[in-house]
Amino acid sequence: MTIAALEVAANVQPVGMSDSVTMQVPSDISTIGWYHQSVLPISDIGHTVLAGHKDGVSDPNGVFRNLGNLLEGDAVKLQDQSGRRMNYEVTKVEVLENERFAQQAPWIFKREGAHRLVLITCGGAFDESRGGYQANVVVVAKRI
């Protein structure tokens, strides 16, 4: 996956759930996770969901550290293992507080309707006493 506006070029690996309500992210903060229960990027329907770290315990340079800086119209490029390329254009960038993210989850992880690419990372304030970041950056892109 490449995002030229953020100077991101990273591998994507499948991820699942770490518990009944939490999507996994790769242990390597430079790798992007494709949520394996979301649709494949080549699909014509539903949302492909990718997640990456904003930072690590001792390293501030997670693959999606600047995800919130994307702008509408920025390009995102994916290539699958067979070499097929998919090009996307950012249509929305939001920071959703944890409660609002939970409310929006049915839409974020949608498996029907128009195809979209959804990129997710941590965001908002970091509060260690409350379990870490208190929001998520959510970027939505359409295929072009």
PyMOL commands that set and color helices and strands:
alter all, ss='L'
color gray80, all
select helices_A, chain A and resi 4-6+67-69+98-108+128-130
alter helices_A, ss='H'
color red, helices_A
select strands_A, chain A and resi 2-3+8-9+12-15+32-35+47-51+75-79+85-97+116-127+132-143
alter strands_A, ss='S'
color yellow, strands_A
deselect
rebuild
show_as cartoon
